[in-house]
Amino acid sequence: MDLNRLITVAIPTHNRVAVLRETLERLTRMSVPDGVAWELLVAQNHCTDDTAAMLVEFASRLPLRALTEPRPGVNFARNAAVDAARGEYI
């Protein structure tokens, strides 16, 4: 694998702040090999809970970009992430 390529990790979510917090906490402990660049996209899909505020807490600990998809449906969230992704691999 060419280590100069950017990898995008995309997580669509809808009102699952507790589960998402646990996932992001585990991602902060992930060991990333030298030379590997990655970004984390969290697509908030019609969220009405505290997801946005929780993502702010993790913004300094992860290469995180928060996306907002107002239309309900996981496919809308996935497509928003694909559209915003900068990585060669998603």
GROMACS elastic network, one bead per residue, 0.5 to 0.9 nm:
[ bonds ]
;  ai    aj funct       b0    kb
    1     4     6  0.87686   500
    1     5     6  0.84834   500
    2     5     6  0.60836   500
    2    36     6  0.86755   500
    3     6     6  0.81049   500
    3    33     6  0.88217   500
    3    34     6  0.81710   500
    3    35     6  0.52778   500
    3    36     6  0.51555   500
    3    37     6  0.77025   500
    4    35     6  0.62910   500
    4    36     6  0.63975   500
    4    37     6  0.71089   500
    5    35     6  0.86855   500
    5    36     6  0.69817   500
    5    37     6  0.66674   500
    5    38     6  0.84400   500
    5    87     6  0.72553   500
    5    88     6  0.65794   500
    5    89     6  0.82006   500
    6    36     6  0.70082   500
    6    38     6  0.52835   500
    6    39     6  0.74719   500
    6    86     6  0.72761   500
    6    88     6  0.58465   500
    6    89     6  0.70371   500
    7    36     6  0.78739   500
    7    37     6  0.63187   500
    7    39     6  0.64081   500
    7    40     6  0.87050   500
    7    85     6  0.88970   500
    7    86     6  0.79503   500
    7    88     6  0.60692   500
    7    89     6  0.50143   500
    7    90     6  0.61280   500
    8    37     6  0.87942   500
    8    38     6  0.56373   500
    8    40     6  0.59572   500
    8    41     6  0.72063   500
    8    85     6  0.62489   500
    8    86     6  0.68371   500
    8    88     6  0.74254   500
    8    89     6  0.59966   500
    9    38     6  0.73131   500
    9    39     6  0.61653   500
    9    41     6  0.61635   500
    9    42     6  0.84887   500
    9    85     6  0.86160   500
    9    87     6  0.86245   500
    9    89     6  0.84545   500
    9    90     6  0.58390   500
   10    39     6  0.83909   500
   10    40     6  0.58995   500
   10    42     6  0.59193   500
   10    43     6  0.73827   500
   10    78     6  0.77340   500
   10    81     6  0.61802   500
   10    82     6  0.80185   500
   10    85     6  0.81351   500
   10    90     6  0.69101   500
   11    20     6  0.88474   500
   11    40     6  0.77399   500
   11    41     6  0.61719   500
   11    43     6  0.61070   500
   11    44     6  0.85542   500
   11    77     6  0.85681   500
   11    78     6  0.78932   500
   11    81     6  0.79436   500
   12    41     6  0.82397   500
   12    42     6  0.58070   500
   12    44     6  0.62101   500
   12    45     6  0.66751   500
   12    74     6  0.67434   500
   12    75     6  0.88646   500
   12    77     6  0.55120   500
   12    78     6  0.61013   500
   12    81     6  0.77265   500
   13    16     6  0.65116   500
   13    17     6  0.83112   500
   13    20     6  0.76564   500
   13    42     6  0.71206   500
   13    43     6  0.61227   500
   13    44     6  0.52546   500
   13    45     6  0.56905   500
   13    46     6  0.86429   500
   13    47     6  0.77152   500
   13    51     6  0.86935   500
   13    74     6  0.78162   500
   13    77     6  0.76956   500
   14    17     6  0.81284   500
   14    43     6  0.85792   500
   14    44     6  0.61089   500
   14    45     6  0.50347   500
   14    46     6  0.63880   500
   14    47     6  0.52124   500
   14    48     6  0.81596   500
   14    49     6  0.85356   500
   14    51     6  0.84802   500
   14    72     6  0.84257   500
   14    73     6  0.87796   500
   14    74     6  0.82767   500
   15    18     6  0.87347   500
   15    44     6  0.82040   500
   15    45     6  0.80563   500
   15    46     6  0.80501   500
   15    47     6  0.51737   500
   15    48     6  0.63806   500
   15    49     6  0.54645   500
   15    50     6  0.78218   500
   15    51     6  0.68736   500
   16    19     6  0.55836   500
   16    20     6  0.60486   500
   16    21     6  0.85425   500
   16    47     6  0.85693   500
   16    49     6  0.79114   500
   16    50     6  0.89705   500
   16    51     6  0.75300   500
   17    20     6  0.50443   500
   17    21     6  0.59302   500
   17    22     6  0.86599   500
   17    49     6  0.71145   500
   17    50     6  0.65026   500
   17    51     6  0.52021   500
   17    52     6  0.89295   500
   17    54     6  0.74057   500
   18    21     6  0.51547   500
   18    22     6  0.64580   500
   18    23     6  0.87896   500
   18    51     6  0.87653   500
   19    22     6  0.52256   500
   19    23     6  0.63059   500
   19    24     6  0.87474   500
   20    24     6  0.61065   500
   20    25     6  0.84506   500
   20    51     6  0.81827   500
   20    54     6  0.89765   500
   21    24     6  0.52073   500
   21    25     6  0.60362   500
   21    26     6  0.86361   500
   21    51     6  0.86716   500
   21    54     6  0.72786   500
   21    55     6  0.82648   500
   21    58     6  0.87812   500
   22    25     6  0.50977   500
   22    26     6  0.63018   500
   22    27     6  0.87025   500
   23    26     6  0.52332   500
   23    27     6  0.63013   500
   23    28     6  0.88929   500
   24    28     6  0.63608   500
   24    29     6  0.89786   500
   24    55     6  0.88805   500
   24    58     6  0.74893   500
   24    62     6  0.82167   500
   25    28     6  0.52647   500
   25    29     6  0.70327   500
   25    58     6  0.82217   500
   26    29     6  0.53397   500
   26    30     6  0.66561   500
   27    30     6  0.50227   500
   27    31     6  0.86356   500
   27    62     6  0.78074   500
   28    31     6  0.84980   500
   28    58     6  0.86715   500
   28    61     6  0.65203   500
   28    62     6  0.63903   500
   32    35     6  0.85391   500
   32    36     6  0.67024   500
   32    37     6  0.83606   500
   32    38     6  0.87878   500
   33    36     6  0.57642   500
   33    37     6  0.88401   500
   34    37     6  0.83949   500
   37    87     6  0.88391   500
   38    63     6  0.71498   500
   38    87     6  0.73970   500
   39    62     6  0.80827   500
   39    63     6  0.50940   500
   39    64     6  0.62437   500
   39    65     6  0.76378   500
   39    85     6  0.82626   500
   39    86     6  0.79489   500
   39    87     6  0.74919   500
   40    62     6  0.73304   500
   40    63     6  0.56949   500
   40    65     6  0.62157   500
   40    66     6  0.84114   500
   40    85     6  0.89109   500
   41    63     6  0.84295   500
   41    64     6  0.58881   500
   41    65     6  0.50003   500
   41    66     6  0.58998   500
   41    67     6  0.69122   500
   41    81     6  0.64740   500
   41    84     6  0.81176   500
   41    85     6  0.74812   500
   42    55     6  0.84223   500
   42    64     6  0.74051   500
   42    65     6  0.64808   500
   42    66     6  0.50273   500
   42    67     6  0.59235   500
   42    68     6  0.83982   500
   42    77     6  0.88879   500
   42    81     6  0.75270   500
   43    65     6  0.86589   500
   43    66     6  0.62137   500
   43    68     6  0.57647   500
   43    69     6  0.64958   500
   43    77     6  0.55048   500
   43    78     6  0.73006   500
   43    80     6  0.69373   500
   43    81     6  0.61465   500
   44    47     6  0.57629   500
   44    51     6  0.74551   500
   44    52     6  0.78117   500
   44    66     6  0.72764   500
   44    67     6  0.59267   500
   44    69     6  0.58166   500
   44    70     6  0.79416   500
   44    77     6  0.69762   500
   45    67     6  0.85608   500
   45    68     6  0.64521   500
   45    70     6  0.60357   500
   45    71     6  0.67664   500
   45    72     6  0.59134   500
   45    73     6  0.69698   500
   45    74     6  0.70232   500
   45    76     6  0.76165   500
   45    77     6  0.55385   500
   46    68     6  0.74986   500
   46    69     6  0.60184   500
   46    71     6  0.59184   500
   46    72     6  0.53176   500
   46    73     6  0.81637   500
   46    77     6  0.88389   500
   47    50     6  0.80199   500
   47    51     6  0.69435   500
   47    52     6  0.82803   500
   47    68     6  0.83720   500
   47    69     6  0.84959   500
   47    70     6  0.78213   500
   47    72     6  0.86871   500
   48    51     6  0.77974   500
   49    52     6  0.79371   500
   50    53     6  0.54810   500
   50    54     6  0.62284   500
   50    55     6  0.87514   500
   51    54     6  0.51331   500
   51    55     6  0.61786   500
   51    56     6  0.88503   500
   52    55     6  0.51980   500
   52    56     6  0.66015   500
   52    66     6  0.77808   500
   52    68     6  0.89579   500
   53    56     6  0.52811   500
   53    57     6  0.68883   500
   54    57     6  0.52448   500
   54    58     6  0.69726   500
   55    58     6  0.52470   500
   55    59     6  0.62257   500
   55    64     6  0.81559   500
   55    65     6  0.87188   500
   55    66     6  0.70919   500
   56    59     6  0.51397   500
   56    60     6  0.79555   500
   56    66     6  0.86609   500
   57    60     6  0.72320   500
   57    61     6  0.81243   500
   58    61     6  0.51829   500
   58    62     6  0.61565   500
   58    63     6  0.89200   500
   58    64     6  0.74901   500
   59    62     6  0.57206   500
   59    63     6  0.69766   500
   59    64     6  0.55663   500
   59    65     6  0.76012   500
   59    66     6  0.87509   500
   60    63     6  0.76276   500
   60    64     6  0.80607   500
   61    64     6  0.81214   500
   62    65     6  0.88977   500
   67    77     6  0.86105   500
   67    80     6  0.75248   500
   67    81     6  0.74211   500
   67    84     6  0.82570   500
   68    77     6  0.81450   500
   68    80     6  0.81898   500
   69    72     6  0.76028   500
   69    76     6  0.68995   500
   69    77     6  0.58322   500
   69    80     6  0.67743   500
   70    76     6  0.86717   500
   70    77     6  0.87008   500
   71    76     6  0.65774   500
   71    77     6  0.80517   500
   72    75     6  0.86293   500
   72    76     6  0.70370   500
   72    77     6  0.79920   500
   73    76     6  0.55402   500
   73    77     6  0.67571   500
   73    78     6  0.89534   500
   74    77     6  0.50434   500
   74    78     6  0.61098   500
   74    79     6  0.85419   500
   75    78     6  0.50093   500
   75    79     6  0.60250   500
   75    80     6  0.84636   500
   76    79     6  0.51801   500
   76    80     6  0.61295   500
   76    81     6  0.87011   500
   77    80     6  0.50868   500
   77    81     6  0.63323   500
   77    82     6  0.87384   500
   78    81     6  0.51354   500
   78    82     6  0.62553   500
   78    83     6  0.86472   500
   79    83     6  0.60596   500
   79    84     6  0.85557   500
   80    83     6  0.51332   500
   80    84     6  0.62237   500
   80    85     6  0.85488   500
   81    84     6  0.51293   500
   81    85     6  0.58605   500
   82    85     6  0.51600   500
   82    86     6  0.85738   500
   82    90     6  0.75329   500
   83    86     6  0.85360   500
   85    88     6  0.82684   500
   85    89     6  0.88029   500
   85    90     6  0.73678   500
   86    89     6  0.86371   500
   86    90     6  0.87849   500
   87    90     6  0.63811   500
